[in-house]
Amino acid sequence: MADDQEKTEEPTSKKIEDARKDGNVPKSQDASSFVTLVVGIFTFLAIFPFMQEHMVKLYHYYQSFMGVEFTKNMILEISIITFREIILMVIPLAVTVAIAGLLAGFLQFGFIFTSKPLIPDLTKLDPIKGLKNLLSVKKFVETIKVILKVVMVFMVAYYYLFDFAKEMPSVVYLPIFEQLSWLREKALLLGSSMLLLFFILALFDLFFVRYNYFKDLKMSKQEIKDEYKQMEGDPQIKARIRKIQMEMTKKRMMQEIPQADVVITNPTHYAVALRYDKEKDNAPIILAKGMNHLALKIKEIARLNEIQIVENPPLARELYKKCEVNDTIPDSLYKAVAEVLAFVYKTGRKK
């Protein structure tokens, strides 16, 4: 019984789907932050000429007020124009970064919309439970991850900045344009190294989050059994339903037998009732079939309705095995069935 309670089994698709409906998905903040950062950097570089143009425009606008006495209306106008220009510069970057954040989430767990996380949960206000969560192993691991990330970033930055500091005494004697070129080169080197480090951290965090997510969703054998019962229903109830369905099908089948043209038998083990209406059917159709007791019942109904019974053991067995009720006969049996029907028509015993 203890083995049934241990969560050793992988989560079922239903378990994962239920977790998604609750808003519980594997989301790596580091991966989302990395995608957002990269998109933000490239967007900034792409729209920098546009931003520069508006900054120059603002500069000239401010210059036009030199030596002019300010009034309240003037200050309001300057504030409005300044706000408008800043918004124009910031909106493209903000919209792109927001879309990048949504895209990063979509790439991790697909599209999901649920309002359950917004529903107030009073159990979250339980201080004892909150303290347990705060002191849990998961929180401890998250804290260690943050500390390690900060230490790694600091070490990389310190390594490059220390290396750059060694070149500073010689750089100060260079012309201003060469100094700017050196600064740009070092900034690109530092930025590229940081992006590579962030990428490695994001990749690690992505796999770590997904591993923990599926680990937390693991199920015990008993949970899988209970879920199966919920999805499929109790086996006894299912068996009862199947029995009722079979009885109803059998009843409908027996009601169709009077419409048959012929019943082909084994003679005792199999019985198959056929109908062929040239105006309705493209080929002969199986109205009923049965073995043993059911076969005897089919023949009994056929006799009561004056339907001819033809003994043809090989054909009866083939029809029973290859066809289901309401199926047309297969091409391979056309000739044999046609001969039987021709015999029925010839003897004039077709009802």
C-alpha positions as CSV (number, residue, x, y, z in Angstrom):
1,M,0.0,0.0,0.0
2,A,2.9,2.3,0.7
3,D,4.2,1.8,-2.8
4,D,0.8,3.0,-4.2
5,Q,1.2,6.3,-2.3
6,E,4.7,7.1,-3.4
7,K,4.8,9.5,-6.3
8,T,6.9,7.5,-8.7
9,E,4.8,7.7,-11.9
10,E,5.1,10.3,-14.6
11,P,2.1,12.7,-14.7
12,T,-0.7,11.8,-17.1
13,S,-1.8,14.2,-19.9
14,K,-5.0,14.9,-17.8
15,K,-2.9,15.9,-14.8
16,I,-0.8,18.3,-16.9
17,E,-3.9,19.7,-18.6
18,D,-5.6,20.3,-15.2
19,A,-2.4,22.1,-14.0
20,R,-2.5,24.3,-17.1
21,K,-6.1,25.2,-16.4
22,D,-5.1,26.3,-12.9
23,G,-2.3,28.5,-14.4
24,N,0.4,26.1,-13.2
25,V,2.9,26.0,-16.0
26,P,6.7,25.6,-16.2
27,K,7.9,29.2,-16.6
28,S,11.6,30.2,-16.4
29,Q,11.9,33.8,-15.4
30,D,15.6,33.8,-16.5
31,A,14.7,32.6,-20.0
32,S,12.0,35.2,-20.3
33,S,14.3,37.9,-19.0
34,F,17.1,36.9,-21.5
35,V,14.8,36.9,-24.5
36,T,13.4,40.3,-23.4
37,L,16.9,41.7,-22.8
38,V,18.2,40.6,-26.2
39,V,15.1,41.9,-28.0
40,G,15.4,45.2,-26.0
41,I,19.0,45.7,-26.9
42,F,18.5,45.1,-30.7
43,T,15.4,47.2,-30.7
44,F,17.3,50.0,-29.0
45,L,20.1,49.8,-31.6
46,A,17.6,49.7,-34.4
47,I,15.6,52.8,-33.3
48,F,18.5,54.8,-31.9
49,P,18.6,57.1,-35.0
50,F,14.9,57.7,-34.5
51,M,15.4,58.5,-30.8
52,Q,18.5,60.7,-31.6
53,E,16.5,62.7,-34.1
54,H,13.8,63.5,-31.4
55,M,16.5,64.2,-28.8
56,V,18.1,66.8,-31.2
57,K,14.6,68.2,-31.9
58,L,14.0,68.7,-28.2
59,Y,17.5,70.3,-27.7
60,H,16.8,72.8,-30.4
61,Y,13.3,73.4,-29.0
62,Y,14.8,74.2,-25.6
63,Q,17.4,76.4,-27.2
64,S,14.7,78.6,-28.7
65,F,13.7,79.7,-25.2
66,M,17.1,81.1,-24.3
67,G,16.6,84.7,-23.1
68,V,12.8,84.4,-23.0
69,E,10.9,85.1,-19.9
70,F,8.9,82.0,-18.8
71,T,5.2,82.1,-18.1
72,K,2.8,79.4,-16.7
73,N,1.4,78.7,-20.2
74,M,4.9,78.4,-21.6
75,I,6.0,75.9,-18.9
76,L,2.8,73.9,-19.6
77,E,3.5,73.9,-23.3
78,I,7.1,72.8,-22.8
79,S,6.0,70.0,-20.4
80,I,3.4,68.7,-22.9
81,I,5.8,68.7,-25.8
82,T,8.6,67.1,-23.7
83,F,6.2,64.4,-22.5
84,R,5.0,63.8,-26.1
85,E,8.6,63.4,-27.5
86,I,9.6,61.1,-24.7
87,I,6.6,58.9,-25.2
88,L,7.3,58.8,-29.0
89,M,10.9,57.7,-28.2
90,V,9.9,55.1,-25.5
91,I,6.7,53.5,-27.0
92,P,8.4,51.5,-29.8
93,L,10.9,50.1,-27.3
94,A,8.3,49.4,-24.6
95,V,5.9,47.7,-27.1
96,T,8.6,45.5,-28.6
97,V,9.9,44.5,-25.1
98,A,6.3,43.6,-24.0
99,I,5.7,41.5,-27.1
100,A,9.1,39.8,-26.5
101,G,8.0,38.9,-23.0
102,L,4.7,37.4,-24.3
103,L,6.6,35.5,-27.0
104,A,9.1,34.2,-24.4
105,G,6.2,32.8,-22.4
106,F,4.5,31.4,-25.4
107,L,7.6,29.5,-26.5
108,Q,7.9,27.9,-23.1
109,F,4.4,26.7,-22.5
110,G,2.2,27.7,-25.4
111,F,-1.0,29.8,-25.3
112,I,-2.9,29.7,-22.1
113,F,-5.8,31.8,-20.8
114,T,-7.2,31.2,-17.3
115,S,-8.7,33.4,-14.6
116,K,-8.1,31.0,-11.8
117,P,-4.9,32.7,-10.5
118,L,-7.0,35.9,-10.1
119,I,-9.6,34.2,-7.8
120,P,-8.9,35.1,-4.1
121,D,-7.5,32.1,-2.2
122,L,-7.9,32.6,1.6
123,T,-5.6,29.6,2.3
124,K,-2.7,31.8,1.1
125,L,-3.3,34.1,4.1
126,D,-2.5,31.2,6.5
127,P,0.7,32.5,8.3
128,I,1.8,29.0,9.3
129,K,1.6,27.7,5.7
130,G,3.3,30.9,4.5
131,L,6.2,30.3,6.9
132,K,6.5,26.7,5.8
133,N,6.7,27.9,2.1
134,L,9.2,30.5,3.1
135,L,11.4,27.9,4.8
136,S,10.9,25.2,2.2
137,V,13.6,23.4,0.2
138,K,12.3,25.1,-3.0
139,K,12.8,28.6,-1.6
140,F,16.2,27.6,-0.3
141,V,17.2,26.4,-3.8
142,E,15.8,29.6,-5.4
143,T,17.9,31.7,-3.0
144,I,21.1,29.7,-3.8
145,K,20.4,30.2,-7.5
146,V,20.0,34.0,-7.1
147,I,23.3,34.2,-5.0
148,L,25.2,32.1,-7.6
149,K,23.9,34.2,-10.5
150,V,24.9,37.5,-8.7
151,V,28.4,36.0,-7.9
152,M,28.9,34.8,-11.5
153,V,27.9,38.1,-13.0
154,F,30.1,40.0,-10.5
155,M,33.1,37.8,-11.3
156,V,32.8,38.2,-15.1
157,A,32.3,42.0,-14.7
158,Y,35.3,42.2,-12.3
159,Y,37.5,40.2,-14.6
160,Y,36.9,42.4,-17.7
161,L,36.8,45.7,-15.8
162,F,40.1,44.8,-14.1
163,D,41.6,44.0,-17.4
164,F,40.3,47.2,-18.9
165,A,41.8,49.2,-16.0
166,K,45.3,48.0,-16.9
167,E,45.0,49.7,-20.3
168,M,43.6,52.9,-19.0
169,P,47.0,54.7,-18.3
170,S,47.9,54.3,-22.0
171,V,44.4,55.1,-23.3
172,V,44.3,58.5,-21.7
173,Y,47.0,59.8,-24.0
174,L,45.1,58.7,-27.1
175,P,43.1,61.2,-29.2
176,I,39.4,61.5,-28.2
177,F,38.1,59.5,-31.2
178,E,40.5,56.6,-30.5
179,Q,39.4,56.7,-26.8
180,L,35.8,56.5,-27.9
181,S,36.6,53.6,-30.3
182,W,38.4,51.8,-27.5
183,L,35.5,52.4,-25.1
184,R,33.0,51.0,-27.7
185,E,35.2,48.0,-28.3
186,K,35.4,47.2,-24.6
187,A,31.7,47.8,-24.1
188,L,30.8,45.4,-26.9
189,L,33.2,42.8,-25.4
190,L,31.7,43.2,-21.9
191,G,28.2,43.2,-23.2
192,S,28.7,40.1,-25.4
193,S,30.3,38.2,-22.5
194,M,27.4,39.2,-20.2
195,L,24.8,38.1,-22.8
196,L,26.6,34.7,-23.2
197,L,26.6,34.3,-19.4
198,F,22.9,35.2,-19.2
199,F,22.1,32.8,-22.0
200,I,23.9,29.9,-20.2
201,L,22.1,30.8,-16.9
202,A,18.7,31.1,-18.7
203,L,19.2,27.7,-20.4
204,F,20.1,26.1,-17.1
205,D,17.1,27.7,-15.4
206,L,14.8,26.6,-18.2
207,F,15.8,22.9,-17.8
208,F,15.8,23.2,-14.0
209,V,12.3,24.7,-13.9
210,R,10.9,22.1,-16.3
211,Y,12.5,19.2,-14.3
212,N,11.0,20.5,-11.0
213,Y,7.7,21.1,-12.6
214,F,7.2,17.6,-13.9
215,K,8.7,16.2,-10.6
216,D,6.1,18.1,-8.6
217,L,3.3,16.7,-10.9
218,K,4.4,13.1,-10.4
219,M,1.6,10.8,-9.3
220,S,1.2,7.7,-7.2
221,K,-0.1,4.5,-8.7
222,Q,-3.3,5.0,-6.7
223,E,-3.8,8.5,-8.1
224,I,-3.5,7.1,-11.6
225,K,-6.1,4.4,-10.8
226,D,-8.4,7.0,-9.3
227,E,-8.0,9.3,-12.4
228,Y,-8.7,6.4,-14.7
229,K,-11.9,5.6,-12.8
230,Q,-13.0,9.2,-13.1
231,M,-12.2,9.4,-16.8
232,E,-13.5,6.0,-17.8
233,G,-16.0,5.3,-15.0
234,D,-16.2,2.3,-12.7
235,P,-15.4,-1.0,-14.5
236,Q,-18.6,-2.6,-13.2
237,I,-20.7,0.3,-14.4
238,K,-19.0,0.2,-17.8
239,A,-19.6,-3.5,-18.0
240,R,-23.3,-2.9,-17.2
241,I,-23.5,-0.1,-19.8
242,R,-21.9,-2.4,-22.4
243,K,-24.4,-5.1,-21.6
244,I,-27.3,-2.8,-22.0
245,Q,-26.0,-1.5,-25.3
246,M,-25.5,-5.0,-26.6
247,E,-29.0,-5.9,-25.6
248,M,-30.4,-2.9,-27.4
249,T,-28.3,-3.6,-30.5
250,K,-29.5,-7.2,-30.4
251,K,-33.1,-6.1,-30.1
252,R,-32.8,-3.7,-33.1
253,M,-31.1,-6.4,-35.1
254,M,-33.9,-8.9,-34.5
255,Q,-36.4,-6.2,-35.5
256,E,-34.6,-5.9,-38.9
257,I,-34.7,-9.6,-39.7
258,P,-38.2,-9.6,-41.3
259,Q,-36.8,-7.3,-44.0
260,A,-34.2,-9.9,-45.0
261,D,-34.2,-11.7,-48.4
262,V,-32.3,-14.7,-47.2
263,V,-30.7,-16.2,-44.1
264,I,-27.4,-18.1,-44.8
265,T,-26.5,-20.7,-42.1
266,N,-23.7,-23.1,-41.1
267,P,-26.3,-24.9,-40.5
268,T,-26.2,-24.8,-36.6
269,H,-23.4,-22.5,-35.5
270,Y,-23.7,-19.5,-37.7
271,A,-26.6,-17.5,-39.2
272,V,-26.4,-14.3,-41.3
273,A,-29.5,-12.4,-42.6
274,L,-29.0,-10.5,-45.9
275,R,-31.1,-7.9,-47.6
276,Y,-30.7,-6.6,-51.2
277,D,-33.0,-3.9,-52.5
278,K,-31.9,-2.7,-56.0
279,E,-33.5,0.7,-55.4
280,K,-31.8,1.3,-52.1
281,D,-28.7,-0.8,-51.8
282,N,-25.5,-0.7,-53.9
283,A,-24.7,-4.2,-52.6
284,P,-26.3,-6.8,-50.3
285,I,-26.4,-5.6,-46.6
286,I,-26.0,-7.6,-43.4
287,L,-29.1,-7.1,-41.3
288,A,-28.3,-9.6,-38.5
289,K,-25.7,-12.2,-37.6
290,G,-25.2,-14.6,-34.7
291,M,-23.6,-17.7,-33.3
292,N,-25.1,-20.7,-31.6
293,H,-28.2,-19.6,-29.6
294,L,-28.5,-16.3,-31.4
295,A,-28.2,-18.1,-34.7
296,L,-31.1,-20.4,-33.8
297,K,-33.1,-17.3,-32.8
298,I,-32.4,-15.6,-36.2
299,K,-33.6,-18.8,-38.0
300,E,-36.7,-19.0,-35.9
301,I,-37.6,-15.4,-36.8
302,A,-36.9,-16.1,-40.5
303,R,-39.2,-19.1,-40.5
304,L,-42.0,-17.1,-38.9
305,N,-41.6,-14.5,-41.6
306,E,-41.3,-17.0,-44.5
307,I,-37.7,-16.0,-45.2
308,Q,-35.8,-18.7,-47.0
309,I,-32.9,-20.3,-45.1
310,V,-30.0,-21.5,-47.2
311,E,-27.3,-23.7,-45.8
312,N,-23.8,-22.7,-47.1
313,P,-21.3,-23.2,-44.3
314,P,-18.2,-21.6,-45.9
315,L,-20.1,-18.5,-47.0
316,A,-21.9,-18.2,-43.6
317,R,-18.5,-18.3,-41.8
318,E,-16.9,-15.8,-44.1
319,L,-19.8,-13.4,-43.8
320,Y,-19.8,-13.7,-40.0
321,K,-16.1,-13.0,-39.7
322,K,-15.7,-10.3,-42.3
323,C,-18.9,-8.3,-41.9
324,E,-20.6,-6.3,-39.1
325,V,-24.3,-5.6,-38.9
326,N,-25.4,-2.9,-41.4
327,D,-22.2,-3.5,-43.5
328,T,-22.3,-4.2,-47.2
329,I,-20.7,-7.5,-48.2
330,P,-17.1,-7.3,-49.4
331,D,-16.3,-7.6,-53.1
332,S,-14.7,-11.0,-52.6
333,L,-18.1,-12.5,-51.6
334,Y,-20.2,-10.8,-54.4
335,K,-20.2,-13.9,-56.6
336,A,-21.1,-16.4,-53.8
337,V,-23.9,-14.2,-52.4
338,A,-25.2,-13.5,-55.9
339,E,-25.6,-17.2,-56.5
340,V,-27.5,-17.6,-53.3
341,L,-29.8,-14.7,-54.1
342,A,-30.4,-16.1,-57.6
343,F,-31.3,-19.4,-56.1
344,V,-33.8,-17.6,-53.8
345,Y,-35.4,-15.7,-56.6
346,K,-35.6,-18.8,-58.8
347,T,-37.3,-20.9,-56.2
348,G,-39.8,-18.0,-55.6
349,R,-39.5,-18.2,-51.8
350,K,-38.3,-14.6,-51.4
351,K,-40.8,-12.9,-49.2
